[in-house]
Amino acid sequence: MLYFLQQIANAVPIAALYAALAFGYAIAFAVTRRADLTYGALFAFSGQMFVLFADFGWNQLWLVLPAALGLGAAAGLTLGVGAGLVAGRYVMRPLAFSSANTVVVASLGSLLVLMETARLASDTKSLWLPPFLNGNIVFWSDPRFPVTLTMIQLLNTLLMVALVAAGHWFLGHSSAGRSWRAVSEDRGAAALCGIDAVRVYIVAYGAASLIAACCGILAASYYGNMDFGTGLTFGVKVLFIAAIGGQTSPLYAALGAAAIGLLETLWGGYGPMLWRDFAIFGFLVIVLAVTRQEKAIP
């Protein structure tokens, strides 16, 4: 029983990460209805820039660890959001409203550009952060098997949940959120009401990039490293996961993603790790096939 409780505790940070990523992805997807691999690339790129600049601040500028981490976080956030806005404005926007298939190809190109940029910037080295905030917080005190989480796990979970909650409130209570809902429901009708769909798309892509950058930084701070292959895997998972919860409904996408995070952690605790990704992706494909509905894409 205690082992099961520990697995549930371990699932909480993963579920929060998946939920935040799916929430951000759904914001951009809702206004285009086009699958976009750039989102996972932005997640990985921001995490790598965070680690790279934190290492630069520590080893080259001789900053104390909090200052080095702050420098890395600022750089990761700035470069991640900047890269997302550039990709959204100059690559995705001209294609999103006109050509469906080329969006996937263009997003793959953006992914390769970000991947090579991060690789060249780090000189093809795998950099690691020193452990921090790794003290245990005990939720069930048992001398045989205490149920614990580290401080960084708990902090990351709280920040990601706050990110989703703040985003959901903003979409539901702001004029920008109303414009986003109008464009996501019917772009043509929104245009007749005077809403600039292109502007809404760029803002939505920027908001999605901001969430991806925050998640990349928080994930890298916990894992200590961000490999681009890991980021790509997360991006593809989020693409499938968001579809389960509803790609045009950020909150439902987040809830679906959290459920998948729980399922994945429980499989890791009780099933063979070698088959974990295969089982998760297989489950997602089956659910998508069963729940698929024919809808006209505007």
Secondary structure by P-SEA (a helix, b strand, c coil): caaaaaaaaaaaaaaaaaaaaaaaaaaaaaacccccaaaaaaaaaaaaaaaaaaaaaaccccccaaaaaaaaaaaaaaaaaaaaaaaaacccccccccccaaaaaaaaaaaaaaaaaaaaaaccccccccccccbbbbccccccbbbbbcaaaaaaaaaaaaaaaaaaaaacccaaaaaaaaaaacaaaaaaacccaaaaaaaaaaaaaaaaaaaaaaaaaaaccccaaaaaaaaaaaaaaaaaaccccaaaaaaaaaaaaaaaaaaaacccccaaaaaaaaaaaaaaaaabbbbbcc
